Amino acid sequence: MRNRVIAILAILATLRHTSSETVSIIPHDAHPGYNVKKFNPGTNLNFKLLDSGFSQFFTMLQDGSIMTVSDVSPLVNRPIDLMVLEDKGNISETHLLQLYVLDRRNILSFKMDNGEEVMGHIPENSKPGTRVNGIPLLQAASGLILVPITYSIIAGNTGHAFELQSSVDNEVLPNITLSDINAGVHLVSAQVLDREEISRYVLTIQASEPSGINVAVINIVIEVEDENDNNPVFTQKVYRFVVGDDSMEGDNVTTAWKRFSSIGKVEATDADGDKIAYRLATPTNYLVIVPQTGDLLLSEEPMDEIDLELIVEAHDLRIPSRTSPRPAQVLFHFKPPEPSKVELVLDLQQLEEREMHRAKRRVTRAVRPTKRIEFTETDGDTEGRNVFQLEKETDRETFKIRDENPWVTVEPNGAVRVKKKWDYEELGPEKTIDFWVTITNAEKGGKSYRNLYSILFHPSLSRAYKRSI
């Protein structure tokens, strides 16, 4: 056996190499019709296989392919030179094709190579020398030839990000030669990896015996796993929003608006690609922020001209979460509109019409102090739940909702209950639930008056306001 191995090594060592052609390996049990090699013909189809001592085992097709036509097992462990003539019209060129027929049991192959893509993964920011997860020990098996095998990364190793680690002594090198047939190599990181720079590597690992003829290759895909190592960063340090004053400059100037309309938005980016939420670090009654989008909504119109300086923070939606190291500054200027003479006349007309309408209906309307009740959005999830209680001025007051409302009911004792689970998406553009309540006082001869109640919604917080009309 030893003499046979030495003889095979001697034959491999004498095999001639050319710069124009590589050596092709053929298994000894290749069936007739086995595709050995295909020359690129371009527009030229004039190829001819020249006669030689081995040409009877092969044929050349018109498309430039060389195929086997008979059993090649008699050629085991013998170097084969085939000459191909290419006729280019006024000139001709010959090509040397070097082949080698090996016993299939001696052909190197990776034990884990089943034709499918081999996947591995490694967390970003792992220290150098960390093994790639999901990749077992890499071993190239050869049935009969017991020779040293050299492992190396021959492609895809961008920035020399990975190296090989010997299973014998744990030595880490770009190329490792092993004489133990039971030994192999592990794939390890050679440096700290940054997913935001490169998130995916496709490495080609090669195993070869000393002559360089008997070679096995395998492709390994490595995904770099994301770690939350980046804070959200605002695109601007300062945002300026102006409402009602077109003489001033800002990132967004609004001259026409309505309640809960957007006056502008802040924006932050996250290098990890995480979703971002926003919050106002400076409390105010005039503005609210939509956590998911960063839109600032005008929740209450100031009576006078004001200037506000607000602070907005951003954080990613990961656990644990990271917050922007520097919050954004929001400068807000509001100038209320000046009422015109025509508007005043219309207001007076509307007041007169209301008084006439009030007299006809013989309804007394009392004005109660406006109050605000805050509760979480999920308080409207349960049907029949008591959301809040209407206050009585006397014990003999009773309450009744004036018109049918799809969202709430009102009981005689003033309990406001959820009629149907509140759905923010189904609400109108104002995002409110408005309902009139008739309040009857038995002590005053059954006289009644009406109050309007509104529940105002925001994406993350619902507020109920009670106001009188």
C-alpha positions in Angstrom: 0.0 0.0 0.0 2.8 2.4 0.9 4.5 1.8 -2.4 1.3 2.5 -4.3 0.8 5.8 -2.5 4.4 6.8 -3.3 3.9 5.9 -7.0 0.7 8.0 -7.2 2.5 11.0 -5.6 5.3 10.7 -8.1 2.8 10.7 -11.0 1.0 13.7 -9.6 4.3 15.6 -9.1 5.3 15.0 -12.8 2.0 16.3 -14.2 2.6 19.3 -16.5 0.9 22.6 -15.9 0.3 25.3 -18.4 -0.7 28.9 -17.8 -3.6 28.7 -20.2 -5.3 25.6 -18.9 -6.1 24.1 -15.5 -6.1 20.4 -14.6 -9.5 18.7 -14.7 -10.2 15.7 -12.5 -12.4 12.8 -13.8 -13.7 10.1 -11.5 -12.8 6.6 -12.6 -16.5 5.5 -12.8 -17.6 8.4 -15.0 -20.2 7.2 -17.4 -20.0 7.8 -21.2 -21.3 11.3 -21.9 -19.6 12.8 -18.9 -18.9 16.5 -19.6 -15.2 17.1 -19.1 -14.8 20.6 -20.2 -16.4 23.2 -22.5 -14.3 25.6 -24.6 -15.9 29.1 -25.1 -16.5 29.1 -28.8 -17.8 32.6 -29.1 -18.9 32.9 -32.8 -16.3 30.3 -33.8 -17.4 26.6 -33.8 -14.4 25.1 -35.6 -12.9 22.9 -32.8 -11.3 19.5 -33.4 -9.9 17.0 -31.0 -6.5 15.8 -32.4 -5.6 12.2 -32.4 -3.5 11.0 -29.5 -3.0 7.9 -27.3 -6.2 8.8 -25.4 -8.4 10.4 -28.0 -10.4 7.2 -28.4 -11.9 7.8 -24.9 -13.2 11.3 -25.7 -15.1 13.2 -28.3 -15.6 16.9 -29.1 -19.1 18.4 -29.8 -19.8 21.3 -32.1 -20.6 23.6 -29.1 -17.0 23.2 -27.8 -17.7 20.5 -25.2 -15.4 17.5 -24.6 -17.2 14.4 -23.3 -16.3 10.8 -22.5 -17.4 8.1 -24.9 -16.2 5.0 -23.1 -15.1 3.6 -19.7 -12.1 5.6 -18.4 -11.2 3.3 -15.5 -8.2 2.0 -17.5 -6.7 5.5 -17.2 -6.7 5.7 -13.4 -3.7 7.5 -12.0 -2.4 8.4 -15.4 -1.8 11.9 -16.7 -3.7 12.6 -19.9 -2.9 15.3 -22.4 -5.5 16.2 -25.1 -4.8 18.6 -27.9 -7.6 20.7 -29.3 -7.2 22.5 -32.6 -9.2 25.7 -33.1 -9.4 26.8 -36.7 -9.9 30.6 -37.0 -9.9 30.8 -40.7 -6.5 32.2 -41.8 -4.8 31.0 -38.6 -5.2 28.1 -36.2 -4.4 27.6 -32.5 -3.9 24.6 -30.4 -5.0 24.2 -26.8 -3.6 21.7 -24.3 -6.1 20.1 -22.0 -4.6 18.2 -19.0 -6.8 15.6 -17.4 -6.3 13.2 -14.6 -8.5 10.1 -13.8 -8.7 9.3 -10.1 -10.3 6.6 -8.2 -13.4 8.2 -6.8 -12.5 7.1 -3.3 -9.3 9.2 -3.5 -11.0 12.4 -4.7 -11.0 15.0 -1.9 -14.5 16.2 -0.8 -15.8 18.0 2.2 -17.8 15.7 4.5 -20.6 18.4 4.9 -20.8 19.2 1.2 -24.2 17.8 0.2 -24.8 20.3 -2.6 -26.8 22.7 -0.4 -25.8 26.2 0.8 -23.9 26.0 4.1 -25.0 28.7 6.5 -23.3 30.1 9.5 -23.7 33.2 11.7 -21.7 35.3 14.1 -22.7 38.3 16.3 -21.2 41.6 15.4 -18.6 43.1 17.8 -17.4 39.5 18.8 -13.8 39.5 19.8 -11.3 38.1 17.2 -11.0 34.3 17.4 -14.7 33.7 17.9 -15.9 30.6 16.0 -18.6 31.0 13.4 -21.8 29.4 14.8 -23.6 26.7 12.7 -20.4 25.6 10.9 -19.1 22.2 12.1 -15.5 21.1 11.8 -14.4 21.3 8.2 -12.8 18.1 7.0 -11.9 17.0 3.5 -12.1 13.2 3.2 -9.9 11.1 1.0 -10.5 7.3 1.0 -7.0 5.9 0.2 -4.4 8.6 -0.2 -3.0 9.5 3.2 -1.2 12.7 2.4 -1.1 16.1 4.1 -4.1 18.3 3.3 -3.8 22.0 3.1 -6.9 24.1 4.0 -7.2 27.8 2.9 -9.8 30.5 2.2 -9.4 31.3 -1.4 -12.3 33.8 -2.1 -14.8 36.1 -0.4 -12.7 37.0 2.6 -13.2 40.7 2.4 -10.8 42.7 4.6 -9.3 39.4 5.8 -12.2 39.1 8.3 -11.9 35.4 8.9 -9.1 32.8 9.4 -8.9 29.0 10.0 -8.2 27.3 13.4 -6.6 23.9 13.6 -8.4 21.2 15.5 -5.1 19.8 16.5 -3.4 22.7 18.3 -5.9 25.5 18.0 -3.4 27.5 15.9 -5.1 30.3 13.9 -3.7 30.9 10.4 -4.9 31.8 6.9 -3.6 28.5 5.6 -3.3 25.3 7.6 -1.7 21.9 6.6 -2.8 18.8 8.5 -1.4 15.3 8.2 -4.0 13.7 10.6 -6.9 12.3 8.5 -9.2 12.8 11.5 -8.2 16.5 11.9 -9.9 19.5 10.4 -10.3 23.3 10.7 -12.8 25.6 12.3 -13.8 29.0 10.8 -13.1 31.9 13.2 -13.2 35.7 13.1 -9.9 37.5 12.5 -11.2 40.9 13.6 -14.2 42.7 15.2 -17.0 42.7 12.7 -19.4 45.5 12.0 -22.7 44.5 10.5 -23.4 48.1 9.4 -20.4 47.8 7.1 -20.7 44.2 5.9 -23.6 42.1 6.9 -23.0 39.0 4.8 -19.8 37.1 3.6 -19.6 34.2 1.1 -16.4 32.4 1.7 -14.8 29.7 -0.5 -12.8 27.2 1.4 -10.4 24.9 -0.4 -8.7 21.7 0.6 -5.8 20.3 -1.6 -3.1 17.7 -1.5 0.5 18.7 -2.2 0.5 18.4 -6.0 -2.4 20.9 -6.1 -4.3 18.6 -8.5 -6.7 16.8 -6.1 -8.8 19.7 -4.8 -12.1 20.1 -3.0 -13.9 23.4 -2.5 -17.0 24.5 -0.5 -18.9 27.7 -0.2 -20.0 29.0 3.2 -22.4 31.9 3.8 -21.9 33.8 7.0 -24.5 36.2 8.3 -23.3 38.9 10.8 -26.0 39.2 13.5 -27.1 42.6 14.5 -26.3 44.0 17.9 -28.0 47.2 19.2 -24.8 49.2 19.2 -26.1 52.5 17.6 -28.1 55.3 19.2 -30.8 57.2 17.3 -29.5 60.5 16.0 -31.6 63.4 15.0 -31.2 64.8 11.5 -31.2 68.3 12.9 -30.1 69.8 16.2 -32.7 72.5 16.1 -36.2 72.6 14.5 -38.2 75.8 14.1 -42.0 75.6 13.5 -44.1 78.6 12.9 -47.9 78.8 13.0 -50.0 81.8 11.9 -47.1 84.1 11.0 -45.9 83.9 7.4 -43.4 86.8 8.1 -41.1 84.4 10.0 -38.9 81.6 8.6 -38.9 78.1 9.9 -38.6 74.4 8.9 -42.3 74.5 8.5 -44.6 77.5 8.4 -48.3 76.9 8.8 -50.8 79.6 8.0 -54.0 77.5 8.0 -54.6 74.8 10.6 -57.2 73.0 12.6 -57.1 71.2 15.9 -54.7 68.3 15.9 -53.3 69.1 12.6 -49.5 68.5 12.1 -47.4 71.7 12.3 -44.2 69.8 11.4 -42.1 66.8 12.4 -38.8 65.8 13.9 -36.8 62.9 12.5 -34.0 60.7 13.8 -32.2 57.8 12.1 -30.7 54.6 13.5 -27.7 52.9 11.9 -29.0 49.5 13.1 -32.2 50.0 11.1 -34.4 49.9 14.2 -37.8 51.6 14.5 -37.7 54.8 16.4 -40.2 56.4 18.9 -40.3 60.0 20.0 -41.4 61.8 23.2 -41.6 65.4 24.4 -39.3 65.8 27.3 -40.8 69.3 27.9 -44.5 69.2 28.9 -46.8 71.6 27.3 -50.6 71.9 26.8 -50.2 73.3 23.3 -48.4 70.5 21.4 -48.4 66.7 21.5 -46.0 64.4 19.5 -47.0 61.2 17.6 -44.5 58.7 19.0 -44.4 56.5 15.8 -43.8 59.4 13.3 -42.4 62.4 15.2 -45.3 64.6 14.0 -46.1 67.5 16.3 -49.8 68.2 16.6 -51.4 71.4 17.7 -53.6 70.3 20.6 -54.7 73.7 21.9 -54.7 77.1 20.3 -53.1 79.8 22.5 -55.1 82.9 23.0 -52.1 85.1 22.7 -48.9 85.1 20.7 -46.4 82.7 22.3 -42.8 81.3 21.8 -41.9 77.9 23.2 -38.7 76.1 23.5 -39.2 72.3 23.7 -37.0 69.3 24.0 -37.7 66.0 22.1 -36.0 62.7 22.8 -35.8 59.6 20.5 -35.3 56.0 21.4 -35.2 52.8 19.4 -37.7 50.0 19.9 -35.3 47.3 21.0 -34.7 45.6 24.4 -32.7 47.0 25.9 -33.4 50.3 24.2 -30.9 53.1 23.3 -31.8 56.8 23.5 -30.5 59.6 21.4 -27.3 61.0 23.1 -28.3 64.5 22.1 -32.0 65.5 22.1 -33.5 67.8 19.5 -34.5 71.4 20.3 -37.9 72.6 19.0 -38.6 76.3 18.7 -42.3 76.9 18.4 -43.9 80.3 17.5 -47.7 80.8 17.4 -49.5 83.9 16.4 -53.3 83.8 16.7 -55.4 85.1 13.8 -56.8 88.7 14.0 -60.6 88.6 13.7 -62.0 90.6 10.8 -65.1 92.7 10.9 -67.0 90.2 8.6 -66.1 87.4 11.0 -67.4 89.4 14.0 -70.7 90.1 12.2 -71.0 86.3 11.4 -70.3 85.5 15.0 -73.0 87.8 16.2 -75.5 86.3 13.7 -74.6 82.9 14.9 -75.2 83.9 18.5 -78.6 85.4 17.7 -79.6 82.2 15.8 -78.5 80.1 18.7 -80.5 82.2 21.2 -83.6 81.9 19.0 -83.1 78.2 18.6 -82.6 77.9 22.4 -85.9 79.7 23.1 -87.9 77.5 20.7 -86.7 74.3 22.3 -87.3 75.7 25.8 -84.0 74.2 27.0 -81.9 75.8 29.6 -78.1 75.3 29.1 -75.9 75.8 32.0 -72.1 76.2 31.7 -70.0 74.0 33.9 -66.3 74.3 34.4 -64.2 72.5 31.8 -62.3 69.6 33.1 -59.7 67.2 31.6 -59.6 63.5 32.5 -56.6 61.4 31.3 -56.5 57.7 30.9 -54.6 55.2 28.7 -55.8 54.2 25.2 -56.4 50.6 26.3 -59.1 51.8 28.7 -61.5 51.6 25.8 -60.7 48.0 24.9 -63.4 46.3 27.1 -67.1 46.7 26.1 -69.3 47.8 29.1 -66.4 49.2 31.0 -67.1 52.4 33.0 -64.7 54.9 31.4 -65.5 57.9 33.6 -68.4 59.3 35.7 -70.3 62.5 35.0 -70.5 64.8 38.0 -73.9 65.8 39.6 -74.6 69.2 41.0 -77.6 67.7 43.0 -78.6 64.2 43.9 -81.8 64.5 41.8 -80.0 65.0 38.5 -80.2 62.3 35.8 -78.3 61.9 32.6 -79.3 60.6 29.2 -77.3 60.6 25.9 -79.1 62.7 23.4 -78.3 60.9 20.1 -77.3 57.3 19.4 -73.5 56.9 19.6 -71.6 53.9 18.3 -68.8 54.2 20.9 -70.3 55.1 24.3 -73.5 54.8 26.4 -74.5 57.0 29.3 -76.5 55.7 32.2 -79.0 57.7 34.3 -76.5 57.9 37.1 -73.9 59.5 34.8 -71.7 56.4 34.2 -70.1 56.6 30.7 -69.4 53.1 29.5 -67.7 51.6 26.4 -70.4 50.5 23.9 -68.0 49.2 21.3 -64.2 48.7 21.5 -62.6 52.0 20.5 -60.6 51.8 17.2 -58.3 54.7 16.5 -58.2 53.9 12.8 -62.1 54.1 12.5 -62.4 57.5 14.0 -62.7 60.6 11.8 -59.9 63.0 11.0 -60.4 64.8 14.3 -59.9 61.6 16.2 -62.6 62.4 18.7 -65.7 60.8 20.2 -68.3 63.6 20.7 -71.6 63.1 22.4 -74.3 65.3 23.8 -75.7 64.5 27.2 -79.1 65.9 28.4 -79.0 66.6 32.2 -82.4 66.8 33.9 -82.9 68.3 37.3 -86.0 67.0 39.1 -85.7 69.7 41.8 -86.2 72.5 39.3 -89.4 71.2 37.7 -87.7 68.8 35.4 -85.8 71.4 33.5 -82.9 70.2 31.5 -79.9 71.4 29.7 -77.2 69.8 27.5 -73.5 69.4 27.8 -71.1 68.3 25.1 -68.4 65.8 26.0 -65.4 64.9 23.8 -62.9 62.1 24.1 -59.8 63.2 22.2 -57.4 60.5 20.9 -53.7 60.4 20.3 -51.7 57.3 19.2 -50.3 56.6 22.6 -52.6 58.6 25.0 -56.3 59.3 25.1 -57.7 62.3 26.9 -61.3 62.9 27.7 -62.4 66.6 27.9 -65.8 67.8 29.2 -66.9 71.1 27.9 -70.2 73.0 28.0 -72.1 74.6 25.2 
